[in-house]
Amino acid sequence: MAETLVLIELAGAKVKGASLHAITLAQQLGADYALLVLGEKLDPTAEALGKFGASSVILADHASLGEPLADRYAAVIAEISRQNQAHTIIAASSTFSKDILPRVAALLDAPMLTDVLGLEPVDGGTAFRRPINAGSTLALVKVEGDRRVLTARATAFAAPAENATMKSPAERFEVVEASLPSDTKFISREAGQSERPDLTEARVVVAGGRPLKDRETFERLVGGLADSLGGAIGATRAAVDSGMVPNDYQIGQTGKIVAPELYIGLGISGAIQHLAGIKDSRIIVAINKDPDAPIFQMATYGLVGDLHELVPDLIEALGRDSK
Ligand SMILES: Cc1cc2nc3c(=O)[nH]c(=O)nc-3n(C[C@H](O)[C@H](O)[C@H](O)COP(=O)(O)OP(=O)(O)OC[C@H]3O[C@@H](n4cnc5c(N)ncnc54)[C@H](O)[C@@H]3O)c2cc1C
């Protein structure tokens, strides 16, 4: 029985790379940890997860868990936690964990902390660092009791080391469909198709703001520059609200948190809510026609000018260099 359970997220049949970073938080907590995966036809997944030092890989493998319905997933995770007498449940921060883990915390009557960035010893126990006020302030928080449900910001924890020589044993949790909640039903899924890398895992992110004006210009300039660099595209809320891109491209306080090697912001003012999503990027480049735009205070490199003139030149120069 493991004290800590790390919930792993899947994208179809594949493990989501960012969700593995939660394993590093489990390792830092020091107790035995098991990895937990819910879904259908999970044998290949168990194989892929065997090399991360877990005491076991627990599989809740059943046709009724083929889609991540939050009420069903929460009931199964809470039951597995009870059976293992687990103290801590961890997942990487994502829409998936935001949907499911608060329900798990409620079912277990356990306190929950989101977006954990790191640990510190305090008064003989462990305190958790996490952002508040859109990331402008960090709080150090201790939870009472020995049980807790946590989400870890993937960008704050390195990917766990792989040990090819070890193999965690797989354990199967017996799913009894009749005992699962059935108030919600899965109807259909609409997923955007993109050849570009996932925004939260990309090494390069190019993001666009309000002055991109329409879908075509956004795709030509933001998409064109991203493709020249093998990067992902992102956007501000202003760009999302005006219909240039769907809202899963939004970066920031109410969008995704990114920490690429290189972030390039095109026509982005640098509102605190957007900066909250990019501030851990290694190099930040901003192109803005206003020299006083707040984004320049955070940028590693800034270019003052009209993006409609500068970006086509950049795309052309990158194309020439790659030939
Ligand atoms: C509760 C709350 C949550 C929010 N969450 C988010 C969030 O998660 N993510 C987010 O992004 N926002 C969020 N916002 C909105 C945020 O406050 C800003 O309104 C938004 O980020 C601004 O987007 P923008 O930079 O594209 O637009 P603007 O602020 O309008 O900036 C446009 C910039 O483009 C420059 N520009 C104009 N024309 C050109 C040109 N031709 N060439 C070069 N530069 C040019 C201008 O100088 C300006 O600096 C949130 C707001 C609230 C209240």
The ligand as a Tripos MOL2 file, in Angstrom:
@<TRIPOS>MOLECULE
LIG
   53    58     1     0     0
SMALL
NO_CHARGES

@<TRIPOS>ATOM
      1 C1        -10.3300   37.9470  -13.8940 C.3       1 LIG1
      2 C2         -9.5460   38.1560  -15.1650 C.ar      1 LIG1
      3 C3         -8.8550   37.0890  -15.6880 C.ar      1 LIG1
      4 C4         -8.1110   37.2560  -16.8730 C.ar      1 LIG1
      5 N1         -7.4160   36.2030  -17.3730 N.ar      1 LIG1
      6 C5         -6.6280   36.3850  -18.4450 C.ar      1 LIG1
      7 C6         -5.8220   35.3190  -18.9570 C.ar      1 LIG1
      8 O1         -5.8140   34.1850  -18.4390 O.2       1 LIG1
      9 N2         -5.0350   35.5750  -20.0280 N.ar      1 LIG1
     10 C7         -4.9910   36.8040  -20.6430 C.ar      1 LIG1
     11 O2         -4.2420   36.9480  -21.6210 O.2       1 LIG1
     12 N3         -5.7610   37.8030  -20.1970 N.ar      1 LIG1
     13 C8         -6.5840   37.6410  -19.1330 C.ar      1 LIG1
     14 N4         -7.3650   38.6660  -18.7080 N.ar      1 LIG1
     15 C9         -7.4400   39.8790  -19.5380 C.3       1 LIG1
     16 C10        -6.2620   40.8300  -19.3300 C.3       1 LIG1
     17 O3         -6.5390   41.6990  -18.2270 O.3       1 LIG1
     18 C11        -6.0140   41.6960  -20.5750 C.3       1 LIG1
     19 O4         -7.1960   42.3910  -20.9030 O.3       1 LIG1
     20 C12        -5.5630   40.9170  -21.8150 C.3       1 LIG1
     21 O5         -4.4890   40.0600  -21.4830 O.3       1 LIG1
     22 C13        -5.1050   41.9190  -22.8700 C.3       1 LIG1
     23 O6         -4.8330   41.2340  -24.0460 O.3       1 LIG1
     24 P1         -3.8830   41.8880  -25.1630 P.3       1 LIG1
     25 O7         -2.5230   42.1200  -24.5790 O.co2     1 LIG1
     26 O8         -4.0180   41.0480  -26.3660 O.co2     1 LIG1
     27 O9         -4.6190   43.2600  -25.5190 O.3       1 LIG1
     28 P2         -4.2830   44.7560  -25.1270 P.3       1 LIG1
     29 O10        -4.1230   44.9170  -23.6660 O.co2     1 LIG1
     30 O11        -5.3100   45.5860  -25.8260 O.co2     1 LIG1
     31 O12        -2.8670   45.0190  -25.7540 O.3       1 LIG1
     32 C14        -2.5970   45.0510  -27.1330 C.3       1 LIG1
     33 C15        -1.1450   45.4830  -27.3020 C.3       1 LIG1
     34 O13        -0.8020   45.4220  -28.6670 O.3       1 LIG1
     35 C16        -0.0030   46.5460  -28.9890 C.3       1 LIG1
     36 N5         -0.1830   46.7860  -30.4240 N.ar      1 LIG1
     37 C17        -1.2910   47.3040  -31.0450 C.ar      1 LIG1
     38 N6         -1.0980   47.3110  -32.3820 N.ar      1 LIG1
     39 C18         0.1450   46.7930  -32.6000 C.ar      1 LIG1
     40 C19         0.9080   46.5530  -33.7650 C.ar      1 LIG1
     41 N7          0.4190   46.8300  -34.9940 N.pl3     1 LIG1
     42 N8          2.1440   46.0440  -33.6280 N.ar      1 LIG1
     43 C20         2.6810   45.7670  -32.4060 C.ar      1 LIG1
     44 N9          1.9780   45.9820  -31.2550 N.ar      1 LIG1
     45 C21         0.7360   46.4850  -31.3600 C.ar      1 LIG1
     46 C22        -0.5020   47.6680  -28.1200 C.3       1 LIG1
     47 O14         0.5370   48.6220  -27.9110 O.3       1 LIG1
     48 C23        -0.8690   46.9140  -26.8280 C.3       1 LIG1
     49 O15         0.2320   46.9020  -25.9160 O.3       1 LIG1
     50 C24        -8.1010   38.5210  -17.5320 C.ar      1 LIG1
     51 C25        -8.8120   39.5960  -16.9900 C.ar      1 LIG1
     52 C26        -9.5230   39.4170  -15.8250 C.ar      1 LIG1
     53 C27       -10.2710   40.6030  -15.2560 C.3       1 LIG1
@<TRIPOS>BOND
     1     1     2 1
     2     2     3 ar
     3     2    52 ar
     4     3     4 ar
     5     4     5 ar
     6     4    50 ar
     7     5     6 ar
     8     6     7 ar
     9     6    13 1
    10     7     8 2
    11     7     9 ar
    12     9    10 ar
    13    10    11 2
    14    10    12 ar
    15    12    13 ar
    16    13    14 ar
    17    14    15 1
    18    14    50 ar
    19    15    16 1
    20    16    17 1
    21    16    18 1
    22    18    19 1
    23    18    20 1
    24    20    21 1
    25    20    22 1
    26    22    23 1
    27    23    24 1
    28    24    25 2
    29    24    26 1
    30    24    27 1
    31    27    28 1
    32    28    29 2
    33    28    30 1
    34    28    31 1
    35    31    32 1
    36    32    33 1
    37    33    34 1
    38    33    48 1
    39    34    35 1
    40    35    36 1
    41    35    46 1
    42    36    37 ar
    43    36    45 ar
    44    37    38 ar
    45    38    39 ar
    46    39    40 ar
    47    39    45 ar
    48    40    41 1
    49    40    42 ar
    50    42    43 ar
    51    43    44 ar
    52    44    45 ar
    53    46    47 1
    54    46    48 1
    55    48    49 1
    56    50    51 ar
    57    51    52 ar
    58    52    53 1
@<TRIPOS>SUBSTRUCTURE
     1 LIG1         1 GROUP 0 **** ****
